[in-house]
């Protein structure tokens, strides 16, 4: 008879929530190239790869939406590779 394997209990993680001023300071520190990614990640809850995968054509300014249909991941040798999200659930349209 085989023993059942149990996953370890999930340990809660303390997460720091930034104030509006801290978020602004962080975006400024990241500079013009990455500052907007800080806001996208913080406000919309996007991961880095999702932020990096957004293209202008995926932003609908009339409807105020952003379509998450591709992301940047690390490929062979650490190179950045554009590809689809890892799951269908990650493919979504968000109100911006």
PEJO-V34131 format. One line per field, one symbol per residue. ss: DSSP state (~ for helix, > for strand, _ for the rest). psi: psi as a letter, one per 20 degrees, with the letter a starting at -180 (. if undefined). burial: # if it has 16 or more other C-alpha atoms within 10 Angstrom, else .. Layout:
ss=???
psi=???
burial=???
This chain:
ss=___________________~~~~~~~~~~~~~~~~~~~~~~~~~___~~~~~~__~~~>>____>>>>__>>>>_~~~_>>>>____~~~_>>>>_
psi=pqqpppqqqppqpppppqrghggggggghirhhighhggggggikqrghgghipqgiipnhhilqppnirrprpbpjjqppprrqhrhhiorpqp.
burial=......................#...#.......#.####.....##.######....#......########........#.##.....#.....
